[in-house]
Amino acid sequence: MIGGERRLLTIEVKGQWHPELFTGAAEQLDTRYSSHPDAERQGIYLVLWFGAQEKVAGRVNTDYKTPEELRAVIIAQMPQDLHGRIDVQMIDLSRSVAKPATLKPAAKKRAAKKPAAKKSATARKKASPTA
């Protein structure tokens, strides 16, 4: 409720791989959801970014390297009348590839020296001269 009147915030969420990624803001969010009288033709188009290695709009080998690049293209392809009414937002869910920790020289030597495996109780008995 805003000022005693009911208001709806419409949100459409799509993963970057969705085949209708570039048309969803107009054809789904605007046409179906923000057209509700309490939404006042406004909404949020929320895109989930999982990284440059993932498909974009069902296509492999795209040139999008960042969520910002993809966002700019989505906005550019939206009908002009949606600009200012539909807000395109990205959530970056990509995993950054962490570099392996570098060991100090002393730690490398310790890691290289692996302790001898302990013999099982049965093996010890067989090897013992008193058994």
C-alpha positions in Angstrom: 0.0 0.0 0.0 1.3 3.4 -1.0 -0.8 6.4 0.1 -3.7 4.1 0.9 -3.6 2.5 -2.6 -2.6 -1.0 -3.6 0.5 -1.2 -5.7 2.2 -4.2 -7.3 5.8 -4.6 -8.1 6.1 -7.0 -11.0 9.3 -8.9 -11.5 10.2 -11.3 -14.3 13.3 -13.4 -13.7 15.2 -15.2 -16.4 18.5 -17.1 -16.5 20.9 -15.9 -19.2 20.5 -19.2 -21.1 16.7 -18.7 -21.6 15.8 -18.7 -25.3 13.4 -15.7 -24.7 16.0 -13.6 -22.8 15.9 -10.7 -25.3 12.1 -10.6 -25.7 11.0 -11.4 -22.1 10.9 -7.8 -20.9 8.4 -6.8 -23.6 6.5 -10.0 -24.3 6.2 -11.4 -20.8 6.8 -8.7 -18.2 5.2 -5.8 -19.9 2.4 -7.6 -21.8 1.3 -10.0 -19.1 2.3 -8.7 -15.7 3.0 -5.0 -15.6 -0.3 -4.4 -17.5 -2.1 -5.1 -14.2 -3.8 -1.8 -13.1 -2.0 -1.8 -9.8 1.4 -2.2 -11.4 1.1 1.0 -13.4 2.9 -0.5 -16.4 6.2 -0.7 -14.4 8.4 -3.7 -13.5 11.8 -5.2 -13.0 13.4 -7.5 -15.5 15.9 -9.6 -13.4 18.5 -11.6 -15.3 20.7 -14.2 -13.6 24.2 -14.2 -14.9 26.2 -17.5 -14.4 29.3 -16.5 -16.4 30.7 -16.1 -19.9 31.1 -19.8 -20.3 27.3 -20.4 -20.1 24.8 -20.1 -23.0 23.2 -16.8 -23.7 19.6 -16.9 -25.0 20.1 -20.5 -26.0 23.3 -19.8 -28.0 26.8 -21.1 -27.3 30.0 -19.1 -28.0 28.6 -15.7 -27.5 30.8 -12.6 -27.0 29.3 -11.5 -23.7 32.1 -11.4 -21.1 30.3 -9.6 -18.3 26.8 -9.1 -17.0 27.0 -5.4 -17.8 27.7 -6.2 -21.5 24.6 -8.4 -21.6 22.5 -5.9 -19.8 23.4 -3.2 -22.3 22.3 -5.4 -25.2 19.0 -6.4 -23.5 18.2 -2.7 -22.9 19.1 -1.8 -26.5 16.8 -4.4 -27.9 13.9 -3.5 -25.7 11.2 -1.4 -27.3 11.8 2.3 -26.6 8.5 2.8 -24.8 9.7 0.3 -22.1 12.7 2.4 -21.2 12.0 4.2 -18.0 9.2 1.8 -17.1 11.0 -1.6 -17.1 14.2 -1.6 -15.1 16.8 -4.3 -16.2 18.9 -5.6 -13.4 21.5 -8.4 -13.3 22.5 -10.7 -10.5 26.1 -12.0 -11.0 26.1 -15.7 -9.8 29.2 -16.6 -11.7 31.9 -18.5 -9.8 35.3 -16.9 -9.8 38.1 -19.3 -10.5 40.4 -19.0 -7.5 44.1 -19.5 -8.2 45.6 -22.3 -6.2 47.4 -21.2 -3.1 51.2 -21.0 -3.5 53.2 -22.9 -0.9 56.3 -21.5 0.6 59.5 -23.6 -0.2 59.5 -25.2 3.3 55.8 -26.2 3.0 56.5 -27.7 -0.5 59.3 -29.9 1.0 56.9 -31.1 3.8 54.2 -31.8 1.3 56.6 -33.8 -0.8 57.7 -36.0 2.1 54.7 -38.3 2.7 54.8 -40.4 5.8 55.1 -44.2 5.3 51.8 -46.0 5.4 51.2 -47.8 8.7 50.9 -51.5 8.6 47.7 -53.2 9.7 47.7 -55.2 12.9 47.6 -58.5 10.8 50.7 -57.4 8.8 52.5 -56.5 12.0 51.8 -59.9 13.6 53.1 -61.7 10.5 56.3 -59.6 10.4 56.9 -60.1 14.2 59.3 -62.9 15.1 57.4 -63.7 18.3 54.1 -64.2 16.6 
